[in-house]
Amino acid sequence: MSGKNFQGLKEQAEGAAKDAANTLGQATQDAVNQITDASQKAIDKASKTAQDGVEKATGQAADALSGLGKKCGFKK
């Protein structure tokens, strides 16, 4: 094999390796983005669930205090 042919094969191999590395890098970035999006959605859902629970508990506590106040004669 001549030196010129070897140089051409070497350049093709280097180009293929760079393309593969770029593809892998993009695939990795895409995966990270999907994980980040899924994590944010999970955090948002957990926050909403917690907020709904606090609002429900607050409403129940207010109702209980109102009932207690009526029983004690503070409210009519």
Residue pairs with C-beta under 8 A, 6 or more apart in sequence:
66 75
69 75
70 76
